[in-house]
Amino acid sequence: MITEIGIAAGDVWHYLDAHQNQKSKLKDVAKGIDKPRELALMSIGWLAREGHAIVEQSGNDYQVWLRK
């Protein structure tokens, strides 16, 4: 499972990199990488823990973007 999360984290990074300077909703990221929401969440957590992504609560959802 860790390999799958790591691969998805790469997909998330590429998705966010393509949308630089924009905050993306979690649901849009999951759709954009064509992965289940749970896997996208784990991957975003990985990137955030490593300091590559920033996650911010926005109402009932979250937004994510790459750290510059």
N, C-alpha and C positions, 0 to 999 in steps of 0.2 A: 504493500500500500504506500510506503514511503516513496517509492520510485514514481508511482502514479501522481502523488501530490507534488513531487518535484517537477515532473514534466508539466503538470497543469500550472505550476508557479511560473514556469518559463512562458507558457501561453498567456498567462495574466500579464506578465511583465511586457510582452510584445504588444498586447492589446492596449495597455496603459501608455506605452511608449508611442504608439500610433495616435493616441489622443492626448498628447502632451499639452500641458497648461490647462487641462480640463479635469474637473472632478467627475468621476463616473459612478453611477449608482451600482450597488452590488448586483442587482438583477440584470443590468445591462452587461456587466462584465461576464456573468455566467452565460448569458445568451451569446455574447461576442466570442467566447472561447468554445462554445458548444459543449459544455460540460455540466454535469449536475450541480445545482446550487451548493450542496454540501461540500463537494470537491473544490469548487471555486472559493468557498469560505476558508477551507483549510489552507489552500494555496495562498490566499491573501494574508492569512495569519502568518504563514511562513515568511512571506516577503516583509510584512510589518515587523516581525521579530528580528529579522536580519537588518532592519533599518532601510530597506529599499522602498517601502510604500508607507503612506500615511492614510489612516482610516479615521473618519470623523462622522459622528452621528448627525443625521439630518432628519428631524422628525421621527417617523417610525422606521426609517431606513438608514443606510450608511452610505457614505461616499468614500471613494478611494482614489488616490493618485500617486504618482511616483515622486519620491523625494528628489530634489534637484541637487 
